[in-house]
Amino acid sequence: MRIKIISAFMLCTLIFSLGCKNKSSETTYSVTGQIQHAGAVKLLLQEVPYGGKPIVTLDSVSLDKDGNYAFTFIAKQEGIYRLATEKDFEIIFVNDEENIQIKADANNYQSYAVKGSKNSSALLEFLKQYRKKDSSLFATLYNLDALQKKNAKDSSIFWLQKQKIAKIEDLNNFIESNIANSASPAIIYYSLGLGLRSMESAKVLALAKAAAEKTKANSLVDFVALLSTQVQSNTKTGAAAVGNTAPEIALADPNGKIISLSSLRGKYVLVDFWASWCGPCRGENPNVVAAYEKYKKKNFTVLGVSLDDNKSNWLEAIKEDKLNWQHISDLKKWESIVVGAYQIEGIPFNALIDPSGKIIATELRGQALQDTLASVLH
């Protein structure tokens, strides 16, 4: 017997819209400085919205003979702006202070200098490191594609595939760290946007939720609501069926770290949906523990996904039942995003995922779990 659910939702991907730190009234900002070696060109001041919306040009000036410029503009909130020319020259900054100075050389515009804007300096440093990691990943992808087209040796292709996975993970960890450590809603938005290029949308949603909770910024709260709605509404029926790639899960562990199902790719994973308040779940836990202890050295692990809404009860149950594997939850009970993603109608429920990320079995309980694992991991 399983505990029945009240409602279910649906999941998948998105493109988002900009919003930033609210201010009580309009503020006038100035951005001044010098662009060397640009010549007598027109410099544009632009606002950079998210979600694929067109960039908005707020003003333009002609650089003087020494490359000097000055802009003033009015805004109600912290956002992302840029200085640009028609020759692909662009400098990104954040309007976190009223007077900002930016100096650059058109021959090396990505190494501009900022004064008077802590968040602009932080964004510049982040982008420098991001570009290095992204360029390294691109080079690996380019080389991998070239080898595959030439039907190169499997060993060479395999080595580059491992490099690709490692570099994607390194890039995503870097983005995640920047989101976690930044207090600027604008920088967080920008980082989330970059994250959508290389992360599963479910993980971006989890990171956005954590950032909204931390900053309490209305714009981030609104973004999470938009993202959640789009992720839920875009899930295809039957996405969690046997033979399909398992829908991504990315939720916080008890320490607040975001753990994703995709991070366990390469192993057999039993995704175990349960809750501390669920009697049948607690009754099945000894069987799952036995399976874990028997096969944990055979490229097998368990990912516990809780439908709890009380963190203390969740942690106490993990301890009492000796569930010595990774655990995650958004503590939303039946409102959890995983309910719709996996079409969960009751718990306990589980899905066995192979190393490629495909679902090979579901609803394995009792002896069925032991028999299936024995056949797969013999």
N, C-alpha and C positions, 0 to 999 in steps of 0.2 A: 504493500500500500504506500502511496506517495501523498505528500501534502499538495493540494491543488492551489493554483494561482488565481488571482483576482483579475489581472489584466496583463497584456503583453504589448510590446512595442517592436518597431522595426528599425534596422541599422544601415549606414555605410559612409558616403564621402561628401565633401563640400568645398565651396570657395567662400571666403568670409569678407565682411565689410568692416571698415575702420571705425573705431571709436576710441576715445582716450580720456585721460584724467579730467574730470569735470572741474570747472572753476566757477566762482560765484558771479563773475561779470566779465565783460570783454576786456582784454588787455592789449596794449600796443607793444609790439616787439620791434626791435631793430637788429638787422644783421648787416655788418659792414666788414670790409677787408680789402684784400688785393689778390688778383689772379695774374700771376706773372706769365709772360710768353704766350698770352692768348691773342694778342693783337687787338685791333679795334673791332671787337665783336659785341653782339648784343647778349647780355646775361639775363636769364630768366629766373624769377622766383616762383617756385611751384609747390603746391600741396600734393602729397602722394597718398591717395586713398588705397584701400585694400579691395580685394574681391574682383579684380579685373576692371574696376571703374577707371575712366579716363583721368589722367593727371590734369590737375587744374592749374593753369597759369594765373598767378595773382598779380604779377607786375614784371616789367622789364626795364633795364637801363643799358646804356652803352658804356663799356669800360673806358676810362680816360687813358691818356697816353702811358701812365704808369701802371695801369691795370686796376685802379681803385674803383670801388663800387659802394653803394649804400642803399638799403631797402628798409622800409617800415611796413608793417602789416598788423592787422587786428585778428585776434583769435580768442575763443572762449575756453579752449582746452589744449592740452599737450598733444602734439601730433608729430608726424614725420613730414619734413619739407626737404626741398633740394634746390640747389643752384645749378643751372644747366645752360649749355649753349646748343646750337643746332648741329654741332660737330661731335656728338656723343660724349661731351664733357659733362659730368654730373658729380655733385657733392651733396651727401645726405646729412641732415642735421635735425635736432629735436629742439623745439621752442620751450625749453624748461626754464629759461631765464629771459629777462626783458632785453638785455643787451649782449649780443653774441658777435664775436669777431672770428672770421674764417679767412685764413691765408693759404693759397695753393699755388702750385706751378702747373700750368696746362700740360707740360711735358710729362708730369708724373702726378696727376690729379688725385690718385687714390691715397696719396700720403699727405693730405692736407693737415693743417694745424688749426686747432680750435681753442679759443679762449672764452671764458664766461659761460660755458655750458658743459656741466659735468656729464649729462646724459649723452650729449653729442660726442664727447671724447670717448665715453664707454662704448657707444655704438660704432665709432671708428675702429677701436681696438678689436671689437667683436668681428667686424667685417674683414679686417686684415687676416685674422686667424681662420675665419670661415672660408675665405677665398683660397687660402693655402690648402686646406683640407679638401675643398670642393675640386680644385684643380688637380690634386693628386688622384682623387676618385675618378675624375673624367679621363685622366691619362690611362688608368687601369682599365676602364670600360672601353676606351678606344683600342687599346692593345688586345683586350680579350675579343672584341668584335673582329679585329684583323686576323687573329689566330683561328677563330672559328670559321671565317670565310676561306682560309687557306687549308682547312682540315688538318690543323697541326696536331702534334702528339697530345694524347689525352692528359699526360702528366703536366704538360705546359699549361693547358687550358684549366686543369684542376687547380693548379697553383694560383693562377690569376683569379679564378672564381673565389678561392679562399681569401685572396687579397681584397677583392671587391667587397665581400661580406664584412671583413674586418674594417675596411675604410668607411663603409656605410654606417657601421655600428659606432665607430669613432666620431664621425660627423654628427650623428644623432645624439650621442652622449654629450658632445660639446654644445649643441643647441639646447638640449634639455638642461644642462648646467647653467647656461646663460639665462634661461627663463626662470629657473629656480632662484638664482642669485640677484636678479634685477628687481628694483622697486619701481621702475618706470613702465607704466602701461603702454606707452608708445614703443619702447624697445621690446617689450614682451610680445606685442602684436607683430612687430616686424620679424621677430624670431619665430613665432608661430607660423607666419607665412612661409619662411624658408623651410621650416620643418615639414610643411605639406609636400615639399618636393621629394623628400626621402623617407618620411615616416608614414605608417598607416594612419588614416584619419582618426581612428579610435584612440590612438595614443596622443595625437595632437589635442583631441577633446579632453583627455584626462589631464594633460599638462595645462590646458586652458582653465579647467575647473580648479586645479590646485592654485594657479596664479590668481584667479578671481577671489578665491577664499583668502589668500594671503594679502592681497592689495585692497580688497573691498571696493575696488574701482567699479563704478556703475557700468562703464563701457565694457569692461571684461565680463561682468555678470551678464550683460545683454548679449555679448558675443557667445558666451557659453550656451545661452538659451537658444540662439539662432543655430549654432552648430549642432546642439543636441537634437533639435527638431529635424534638421536636414539629414543628420546621420541616421536617425530612427526611421524617417519616411522613405529613405532610399534603399532600404534593405530588400533584397529579392527574396520572394517566397521560396523556401526550400534551400536557402543558402547553407544551412547546417546539415544537409543530407549527407549520407555516406557516399564517398566518392568525390565530394566537393572539397575545395580548400577551406579549412576552418576559418570562420570569421575572426578577425583580429579581436583580441581582448587586451586592454591596457588600463589597469587600475592600480591604486596605491596598495602597498603592503602595510603591515602594522606600523612601520616607521615612516610612512609617507612617501616612500620611493615608488616611482611608477615602474611596474613590471609588466612586460608585454608577452603575450603568447609567442609572438614571432621571435623573441629573444631566445626561446628554447628550441628553435628550428635546428634539426640535426639529431634530435632525440625522439623516441616514442614518448608521448605525453598523454597521461590520463587527466583530462580537464574535469575536475570533480566539483559539481555544483551542489552546495549543501548549506546548512545554517545551524547555529547552535540550538535554536528553538525547535528544530525539526526532529521529532523522535525517531522516525525511520532512518534519517540520515545518521544520527548518532549510533543507531543499531548496526548500520552498514560500515561504519568507520573501522572497526577491527578487521574486516575483510580487506579494506583498502590498505590498511597498515601492513597486513600480512603480504599483500601483493607488492607493496613498495619495498619492504625489507628483502623479499625474495629476488626481485628483479632490478633493484637500483644500481647494481654493478653491470647491468647488461643494456646500457644505453636507454634506460627507462627512468622516468620521473613522474611525479604528480604535481599538478597545479591546482590548489584549492581555491575555488571562487565562491565566496560566501554571500548569501542573500540575507545576512543579518542587517539590523539597523541599530544595534547596540554594540559598540566596540569592546567594552569590558566583557560582555557575555561571549562575544566572538573569540577573544584572546583566551579566556578561561577554558572554553571548549577545546581549543587547539592544544592547550597544555594538558587538560584532563585526558583527552583521547590519544595523546602522544602522536600528533600529526606532524611528523618531522620533515615537512617539505614546504615549498613556498606557498604563501597565502596572500590573496588580494581581495579587495571589496570596495565598493563605493558606498556601502552602508545605507542602501536605499531600499532594501527588502525587494518587494515585487516591482518596484519602480526602477530597478537597476537596468542599465542599458543592455546587459547580457541576456536578459529574459527574452527580448524580441530577437536579438541576434541569433540565438540558438533555439528559438521557438519552444521555450521551456514551458511545459504545462504542469509540472510538478517536480518536487525534489524528494529523494535524491535523484539526480540525473547526471550522466557523465558522457564524455565523448573521448574516444581513443584516437589520437592524432599520430600519423607516421612521420618519419624524419623530414619528408618533403613538405609537410604541413597539411596533408589531406586527412579527412576523417575516414577511418577504416571500420569503426564500430561505434554504436551508441547504446545507452541504457544497459551497461554491463554491471550486474549485481550478483552477489553470492558466488556460486560455483562458475557461473558464466564468465565472470571477470577472470577467475583463475585459469579456466580452460582456454580462453581467448589469448591471454598473455602467454600461456605455455606454448601455444601454436605459433604465435608471432615471434616470440623471443627464445625459441628453443636453441 
